[in-house]
Every structure is written in structure tokens, then in C-alpha cells.
Amino acid sequence: MSHQEKPMNEAAALPADIEAMSYEQARDELVGVVTRLEAGGASLEESLALWERGEALATRCESWLEGARQRLDAARAAREGSAE
């Protein structure tokens, strides 16, 4: 891995602008990134930057969805606990 490459894993910090996004904002921008990549015509450097941003946006979306899943699980558990 060169000095310019960064590992893309969940432990890596997201850019501040992405970290502050709602699920809908991150999803909508991710759709735009995918559309631009699929259209082609971007330079290699631009394509790599788009890919990296897309990965970060996808991670943000997954984080929101996991948080929602945990909230639903907690609500179900609380409801089941009060039904007993």
C-alpha cells in the first residue's frame, strides 16, 4: 500500500461532511456517485476519488441502518418484556 492509499474499513474515520449526513442525504449522494461512475468519462484520479467517497457514503448508510435495527430490536424487547 502506498503512502497515499488509505484502508477503507469501518474503523477508519469518515470525512466530517459525510459523518454529519442524514441517511437520506448520504443515500442520495451515493446514488449520484454511482450514476457518475457508471456514465464513464471521468479520469482515473476522479474515478478513484468518486469510488472512495462512495465507499464512505455506503458506510454512513450502513451505520444509520444498523442504528435503526438496534432501536427496533430494543423496542421489541421492551414490548415483549412488558407483555409478560
C-alpha positions as YAML, in Angstrom:
chain: A
units: angstrom
residues:
- id: 1
  name: MET
  ca: [0.00, 0.00, 0.00]
- id: 2
  name: SER
  ca: [1.45, 3.34, -0.99]
- id: 3
  name: HIS
  ca: [1.59, 6.34, 1.30]
- id: 4
  name: GLN
  ca: [-1.44, 7.83, -0.50]
- id: 5
  name: GLU
  ca: [-3.71, 4.82, -0.08]
- id: 6
  name: LYS
  ca: [-5.91, 4.61, 2.98]
- id: 7
  name: PRO
  ca: [-7.52, 1.45, 4.28]
- id: 8
  name: MET
  ca: [-11.26, 1.54, 3.73]
- id: 9
  name: ASN
  ca: [-12.73, -0.21, 6.72]
- id: 10
  name: GLU
  ca: [-15.35, 0.63, 9.29]
- id: 11
  name: ALA
  ca: [-12.72, 1.63, 11.83]
- id: 12
  name: ALA
  ca: [-11.49, 4.40, 9.53]
- id: 13
  name: ALA
  ca: [-12.98, 7.80, 10.33]
- id: 14
  name: LEU
  ca: [-15.45, 9.16, 7.84]
- id: 15
  name: PRO
  ca: [-14.98, 12.65, 6.43]
- id: 16
  name: ALA
  ca: [-16.75, 15.20, 8.64]
- id: 17
  name: ASP
  ca: [-19.23, 16.21, 5.94]
- id: 18
  name: ILE
  ca: [-20.33, 12.59, 5.47]
- id: 19
  name: GLU
  ca: [-20.40, 11.88, 9.21]
- id: 20
  name: ALA
  ca: [-22.92, 14.74, 9.63]
- id: 21
  name: MET
  ca: [-25.27, 13.49, 6.88]
- id: 22
  name: SER
  ca: [-28.69, 12.02, 7.43]
- id: 23
  name: TYR
  ca: [-29.42, 8.63, 5.91]
- id: 24
  name: GLU
  ca: [-31.37, 10.24, 3.07]
- id: 25
  name: GLN
  ca: [-28.60, 12.73, 2.27]
- id: 26
  name: ALA
  ca: [-25.93, 10.01, 2.19]
- id: 27
  name: ARG
  ca: [-28.14, 7.70, 0.12]
- id: 28
  name: ASP
  ca: [-28.98, 10.41, -2.41]
- id: 29
  name: GLU
  ca: [-25.36, 11.43, -2.84]
- id: 30
  name: LEU
  ca: [-24.34, 7.77, -3.15]
- id: 31
  name: VAL
  ca: [-26.86, 7.35, -5.98]
- id: 32
  name: GLY
  ca: [-25.28, 10.36, -7.70]
- id: 33
  name: VAL
  ca: [-21.77, 8.95, -7.28]
- id: 34
  name: VAL
  ca: [-22.81, 5.60, -8.74]
- id: 35
  name: THR
  ca: [-24.51, 7.34, -11.66]
- id: 36
  name: ARG
  ca: [-21.37, 9.36, -12.41]
- id: 37
  name: LEU
  ca: [-19.16, 6.26, -12.23]
- id: 38
  name: GLU
  ca: [-21.49, 4.25, -14.47]
- id: 39
  name: ALA
  ca: [-21.62, 7.07, -17.03]
- id: 40
  name: GLY
  ca: [-17.86, 6.82, -17.51]
- id: 41
  name: GLY
  ca: [-15.76, 9.62, -18.92]
- id: 42
  name: ALA
  ca: [-14.09, 10.51, -15.63]
- id: 43
  name: SER
  ca: [-10.32, 10.40, -15.35]
- id: 44
  name: LEU
  ca: [-8.74, 7.62, -13.36]
- id: 45
  name: GLU
  ca: [-7.98, 10.01, -10.50]
- id: 46
  name: GLU
  ca: [-11.55, 11.34, -10.45]
- id: 47
  name: SER
  ca: [-12.95, 7.81, -10.64]
- id: 48
  name: LEU
  ca: [-10.86, 6.74, -7.66]
- id: 49
  name: ALA
  ca: [-11.98, 9.79, -5.66]
- id: 50
  name: LEU
  ca: [-15.61, 9.04, -6.53]
- id: 51
  name: TRP
  ca: [-15.17, 5.39, -5.56]
- id: 52
  name: GLU
  ca: [-13.64, 6.33, -2.20]
- id: 53
  name: ARG
  ca: [-16.42, 8.83, -1.50]
- id: 54
  name: GLY
  ca: [-18.98, 6.22, -2.49]
- id: 55
  name: GLU
  ca: [-17.46, 3.74, -0.05]
- id: 56
  name: ALA
  ca: [-17.63, 6.33, 2.75]
- id: 57
  name: LEU
  ca: [-21.24, 7.18, 1.87]
- id: 58
  name: ALA
  ca: [-22.18, 3.49, 1.86]
- id: 59
  name: THR
  ca: [-20.55, 3.07, 5.28]
- id: 60
  name: ARG
  ca: [-22.59, 6.01, 6.58]
- id: 61
  name: CYS
  ca: [-25.81, 4.49, 5.22]
- id: 62
  name: GLU
  ca: [-24.97, 1.14, 6.80]
- id: 63
  name: SER
  ca: [-24.33, 2.88, 10.12]
- id: 64
  name: TRP
  ca: [-27.75, 4.55, 10.01]
- id: 65
  name: LEU
  ca: [-29.46, 1.27, 9.12]
- id: 66
  name: GLU
  ca: [-27.67, -0.61, 11.90]
- id: 67
  name: GLY
  ca: [-28.71, 2.06, 14.40]
- id: 68
  name: ALA
  ca: [-32.32, 1.78, 13.24]
- id: 69
  name: ARG
  ca: [-32.15, -2.02, 13.53]
- id: 70
  name: GLN
  ca: [-30.85, -1.74, 17.10]
- id: 71
  name: ARG
  ca: [-33.63, 0.70, 18.04]
- id: 72
  name: LEU
  ca: [-36.27, -1.64, 16.61]
- id: 73
  name: ASP
  ca: [-34.77, -4.60, 18.45]
- id: 74
  name: ALA
  ca: [-34.76, -2.63, 21.72]
- id: 75
  name: ALA
  ca: [-38.39, -1.57, 21.22]
- id: 76
  name: ARG
  ca: [-39.44, -5.16, 20.51]
- id: 77
  name: ALA
  ca: [-37.56, -6.42, 23.56]
- id: 78
  name: ALA
  ca: [-39.18, -3.76, 25.76]
- id: 79
  name: ARG
  ca: [-42.63, -4.62, 24.42]
- id: 80
  name: GLU
  ca: [-42.07, -8.33, 24.96]
- id: 81
  name: GLY
  ca: [-40.76, -7.66, 28.47]
- id: 82
  name: SER
  ca: [-43.82, -5.62, 29.42]
- id: 83
  name: ALA
  ca: [-46.19, -8.25, 27.99]
- id: 84
  name: GLU
  ca: [-45.02, -10.84, 30.50]
...
